[in-house]
Amino acid sequence: CNKINPNVKIAATRKTTPGFRKFEKKAVEIGGGIPHRFGLYDAVLIKDNHIAGVGSITEAINKVKNKVKGKVIEVEAQNEKDALQAACLGVDVIMLDNLSPGEGKRIVKKIREINPDTLIEASGGITSESIADFASFADIISLGYLTHSVKAKDFSLELV
């Protein structure tokens, strides 16, 4: 990824083993990634359920902006319309969720025309084979499998 975009950050999601989040996030940091959010208390993440609950992405963002000051506001967008609306409303981060690299690149070009300072996070369905394609347009690539799908290494200690 660094050859394509030296500024891209690889981030872990909140999907961690119960009781082990602190340790799993630290392991990601040691491996060169960023821990990203620890929970909904350190940044606001407006997801599709929140948007559905209030009726529109505009309403969800405006409600959060009126109640929360000084926190990063991130919006999960699953289509171009929502992503561009979030850009127009000046959120800090737009998470493009479960989009193909081609869709993401096309949408990010439009987001940058509206608000060049908005950070772009790519998430959902990204594999080790496809990650480089997302690095070409994303500022952050979040990968749940960094913490929730890790296989334990089988090792033992033999005393002699």
C-alpha positions as CSV (number, residue, x, y, z in Angstrom):
1,C,0.0,0.0,0.0
2,N,2.8,2.4,0.8
3,K,4.1,2.3,-2.7
4,I,0.7,3.4,-4.0
5,N,-0.1,5.9,-1.3
6,P,2.6,6.5,1.4
7,N,0.1,8.4,3.5
8,V,-2.6,5.7,3.8
9,K,-3.2,4.3,7.3
10,I,-4.2,0.8,8.0
11,A,-6.7,0.7,10.9
12,A,-8.3,-1.9,13.1
13,T,-12.0,-1.7,13.7
14,R,-13.9,-2.0,17.0
15,K,-14.5,-5.7,16.3
16,T,-12.3,-7.2,19.0
17,T,-12.4,-10.1,21.4
18,P,-14.5,-9.0,24.5
19,G,-12.1,-7.9,27.2
20,F,-9.1,-7.8,24.9
21,R,-9.6,-4.7,22.9
22,K,-6.8,-2.8,24.5
23,F,-4.3,-5.6,23.8
24,E,-5.5,-6.3,20.3
25,K,-5.4,-2.7,19.3
26,K,-1.8,-2.5,20.8
27,A,-0.8,-5.5,18.6
28,V,-2.1,-3.6,15.6
29,E,0.0,-0.6,16.5
30,I,3.1,-2.7,17.0
31,G,2.5,-4.1,13.5
32,G,2.4,-0.6,12.0
33,G,-1.3,0.0,11.9
34,I,-3.4,2.5,13.8
35,P,-5.9,1.6,16.5
36,H,-8.6,3.9,15.1
37,R,-11.7,4.2,17.2
38,F,-11.8,2.4,20.6
39,G,-15.5,3.0,20.9
40,L,-18.3,5.4,20.2
41,Y,-17.1,7.6,23.0
42,D,-14.0,8.8,21.2
43,A,-15.5,9.7,17.9
44,V,-19.0,9.8,16.5
45,L,-19.8,7.2,13.9
46,I,-23.1,7.6,12.2
47,K,-24.1,4.3,10.7
48,D,-27.0,3.1,8.5
49,N,-29.1,2.2,11.5
50,H,-28.8,5.7,13.0
51,I,-29.7,7.3,9.6
52,A,-32.8,5.0,9.3
53,G,-33.8,5.9,12.9
54,V,-34.0,9.6,12.2
55,G,-35.1,9.5,8.6
56,S,-32.2,10.9,6.6
57,I,-28.4,11.4,6.5
58,T,-28.9,15.1,6.7
59,E,-31.0,14.9,9.8
60,A,-28.6,12.4,11.5
61,I,-25.6,14.7,10.8
62,N,-27.4,17.8,11.9
63,K,-28.6,16.2,15.2
64,V,-25.0,15.1,16.0
65,K,-23.5,18.4,15.2
66,N,-26.0,20.2,17.4
67,K,-25.3,17.8,20.4
68,V,-21.7,16.9,20.1
69,K,-18.9,19.4,20.0
70,G,-15.2,18.8,19.6
71,K,-15.4,15.1,18.4
72,V,-14.6,13.7,15.0
73,I,-17.8,13.0,13.1
74,E,-17.7,10.1,10.7
75,V,-20.5,8.9,8.5
76,E,-20.8,5.4,7.0
77,A,-21.9,5.8,3.3
78,Q,-23.0,2.8,1.3
79,N,-23.7,4.7,-1.9
80,E,-22.7,7.8,-3.8
81,K,-25.7,9.9,-2.7
82,D,-25.1,9.5,1.0
83,A,-21.3,10.1,0.6
84,L,-21.8,13.3,-1.3
85,Q,-24.5,14.5,1.1
86,A,-22.1,13.9,4.0
87,A,-19.4,15.8,2.2
88,C,-21.7,18.8,1.6
89,L,-22.5,18.8,5.4
90,G,-18.8,18.9,6.3
91,V,-18.2,15.7,8.2
92,D,-14.7,14.9,9.2
93,V,-14.6,11.4,7.8
94,I,-16.6,9.5,5.2
95,M,-16.5,5.7,5.4
96,L,-17.2,4.1,2.1
97,D,-18.6,0.8,3.1
98,N,-18.6,-2.3,0.9
99,L,-18.0,-0.5,-2.3
100,S,-15.7,-1.7,-5.1
101,P,-12.4,0.0,-5.7
102,G,-13.8,1.5,-8.9
103,E,-16.9,2.9,-7.2
104,G,-14.8,4.2,-4.4
105,K,-12.4,6.0,-6.6
106,R,-15.2,7.6,-8.7
107,I,-17.0,8.8,-5.6
108,V,-13.9,10.1,-3.9
109,K,-13.2,12.3,-6.9
110,K,-16.6,13.9,-6.4
111,I,-16.1,14.2,-2.6
112,R,-12.8,16.0,-3.1
113,E,-14.5,18.6,-5.4
114,I,-17.0,19.3,-2.6
115,N,-14.7,19.1,0.4
116,P,-11.0,18.4,-0.1
117,D,-10.3,18.1,3.6
118,T,-12.7,15.2,4.3
119,L,-10.8,12.1,5.2
120,I,-11.9,9.0,3.3
121,E,-12.1,5.6,5.0
122,A,-12.5,2.4,2.9
123,S,-14.1,-0.5,4.8
124,G,-15.9,-3.7,4.2
125,G,-14.9,-6.7,2.1
126,I,-11.3,-5.6,1.7
127,T,-8.9,-8.5,1.4
128,S,-5.1,-8.8,1.3
129,E,-5.5,-9.3,-2.5
130,S,-7.6,-6.1,-3.0
131,I,-6.1,-3.7,-0.4
132,A,-3.8,-2.0,-2.9
133,D,-6.7,-1.0,-5.1
134,F,-8.3,0.8,-2.1
135,A,-5.0,2.5,-1.2
136,S,-5.1,4.5,-4.4
137,F,-8.0,6.7,-3.1
138,A,-8.4,6.1,0.7
139,D,-6.8,7.9,3.6
140,I,-7.7,5.1,6.0
141,I,-8.4,1.5,5.3
142,S,-10.1,-0.3,8.2
143,L,-9.9,-4.0,8.4
144,G,-11.9,-6.0,10.9
145,Y,-9.9,-9.1,10.2
146,L,-6.9,-7.5,11.9
147,T,-8.5,-8.3,15.2
148,H,-11.5,-10.6,14.8
149,S,-10.1,-13.3,12.5
150,V,-6.6,-13.7,13.7
151,K,-5.5,-17.3,14.1
152,A,-3.6,-18.1,17.3
153,K,0.0,-19.3,16.8
154,D,0.5,-22.8,18.2
155,F,3.7,-22.9,20.2
156,S,5.0,-24.5,23.3
157,L,7.8,-24.3,25.8
158,E,9.7,-27.3,26.7
159,L,11.9,-27.2,29.8
160,V,15.0,-29.3,29.9
